[in-house]
Amino acid sequence: MQISMQLSYSGGFKEAADNVAELESAGLDLVWVAEAYGFDGASLMGYIAAKTETVQIASGILPIYTRTPTLLAMTAAGVDALSDGRCHLGLGASGPQVIEGWHGVKYDSPIGRTREIVDICRQVWAREEKLTHQGRYYNMPLPEGEGTGLGKPLKIIAHPVRNRIPIWVASLGPKNVAMTAEIADGWMPILFDPAKARDVWGEDLDKGAAKRSADLDTLMITAGGMLVVGDDVKGYLDFVRPMVALYVGGMGAKGKNFYNDLFKRYGYEEEAVQIQDLYLEGKKKEAAALIPTEFLDAISLVGPEGYIKERLAAFAEAGVTHMNVTPVATEGQTQTSLISNLKEWAS
């Protein structure tokens, strides 16, 4: 099992990159670089590439609506070249509030678009012939009657370091998860309870796996949560409440919140409705208080060393290949020491 973590750059981009370099020496295998509506993710990925030597650098995520498929391919190839083959391309649809509100782009057909984007990226990197793609959502070149009529098939000028860069897809819904299991190299679920993951996603993963190409390796999975090691640390679970409440209650409108739907699939139907109602009314603390502590514990690694090892085994049993953690240091600890210990326990 590899160890990964989400980059936290609240203290500044440059400081965050320096932190990654320190954690790299402790055994961090992969860092996820988010992109919401702050600074872009690709710039920071390139900066991290210059500051590190071995850690893998993944977008987590680049929203599919914000770039053309070929630009996504070019960006990943560029970071891969700068990092000597350490780039992972994490893709996701984000949500309509960000895509339509911030980017001003119509949020439609995320599954179909993702499928075509993955195919186009792999064609670009393979560089076997000039790119042609005639799909439902993307056409290269534009067909006759659209545009100037001057478009022609092209091949990427640069020579990518690798002809297959790992592609991860962030997906939650049944059809999207099935598509991910069919065509992606890796899957990025969120709010992942290893004990219930099979009940929630097993059928979808099996449907996709049945159609998976033989030239693809076993699907990688990244999941996890807050890491706190100690004998009396369960109180730290409360730190996770606002984040879970934000996703379950505030990430989307009524009927358009994928995380709320997931919470219901976990069996928390009544709580999901109440949390969303409270959150959308501005009662965020009340919403957070309704998140069951058992759920917070299930998606985290909080407890003494022996318990952490049990949780690692549970995630591994659920198919997780990349343990994604947010290390919280208590007295006598550092993030570096936590990552170093976790790396040892997971090996």
ABEGO torsion letter per residue (X at the ends): XBBBBBBBAAAEAAAAAAAAAAAAAAGBABBBBBBBABBBAAAAAAAAAAABAABBBBBOBBBAAABBAAAAAAAAAAAAAAAGGABBBBBBAEBAAAAAAAAGBBBBGAAAAAAAAAAAAAAAAAGABBBBBBBAABBOBBBBGBEAGABBBBBBABBBABABBBBBBBBABAAAAAAAAAABABBBBBGBBAAAAAAAAAAAAAAAAAABBAABBBBBBBBEBBBBBEABAAAAAAAAAAAAAAAAAABEBBGABAAAAAAAAAGBAAAAAAAAAAAAAGBAAAAAAABBAAAAAAABBBEBAAAAAAAAAAAAAAGBABBBBBBBBBBGBBAAAAAAAAAAAAX
